[in-house]
Amino acid sequence: MAMNEPCPRFSPNCATQPQLPVGQGYDYNIKNPIAYDGPVFKSNTPWPQPVTLWTAGQPVTVGFQADGAAHGGGHCQFAISYDNGKTAAIVHKVMKHCFFNGPSNENNAEFLKYTFTLPADVPASSNAQFIWIWTNAVGGRELYTGISDITIANSGGSKSYTGKSAIYPNHAGYDTIPEFGGDYTTGLSLYDNAPNVTITSNGYTAEQPSNQKPTMSKSLEPSSSDSCETSSASPKVPALPVIHNTAVQPLTSTDSETPSSTAPSVKPTSGQGTDGECEPGECEPGALKCNDNGSGFRICTWGKWSDGFTCVQGTVCKTSDLNSVYCGWP
């Protein structure tokens, strides 16, 4: 099985995809499982620009190729990362029967799309990654993954999201989940016992119960000398990376309705002045606005408007009824 929405690195099977980075080629074996002792993603090189725009608190859709072998289902994790997959927090799971409506020994998937609501407190970023992880129910013990480069908008200004840490069963350094043999609860305890992890738009921090050991995580030290936060216990979040001349594919949904988001009001915010005092910012983090000529949009990254994102050819930036923006057909 292989994901094709949002388009993973470097799939040749998506409806639209960015140009390949220099020196990279399409992965024509993208449906194959991950090598047991290799990297958990087939490529650590991102697309040169995000492949889609998701909005926190709104429905998002994940799609898969129709010609893959679904191996009787199994456990699927859907996660968000801000550090190229080093740390990922779960935003949705389909346990036991991923790709099916119940127990099955079939290879032909019954479901190729999953739509769920992206949590409202997932932070905004122009450099986020969406991750799919699947452990199959039937057949050899394998691991399948996909990683997509996306933009996340959040008009609420959330700076962190906490969820279960993504895990990679059947891979070196992780437990192996045996073939289910009709028992679809096989391996569920591994997911239930995964530690909590808190991710932030500038990277990651960790938050585990005291009886669990942190994995693939680091802690951000709070700063009270150079932060404009009202509480000195809050870590300073630096400016988000800005990706220049970025193309974003048109947003779609399973019911063909126009995508929308919660209203991102453009309000003054706090920024750090050159003399160490707080100054008003230009905009509210996560806010969006169309360019004057409609060719794309800009996202507010901690008080400053980004240089801009360009809609893909043939589409224009539009404002929804909820005062959000999206790239759609004229």
ABEGO torsion letter per residue (X at the ends): XBBAOBBBOBBAABABBBBBBBGBBBBAAAABBBBAABBABABABBBABBABBBBBGBBBBBBBBAABBAGGEEBBBBBBBAAGGABBBBABBBBGABGBAEBBABABBABABBBBBBBAABBBBABBBBBBBBBBABEBBBBBBBBBBBBBBBAAGBABBBBBBBBBBGBBGBBBBBBAGGBAABGAAAAAABBBBBBBAAEBBBBBBAABBBBGBBBBBBBAAABABABAABBBBBBBBBBBGBBBBBBBBAAGBBBBBBBBBBBBBBBBBAAGBBBBBABBBGBBBBBAAGABBBBBBGGBBBAEBBBBBGBBBBBBAAGBBBBBBX
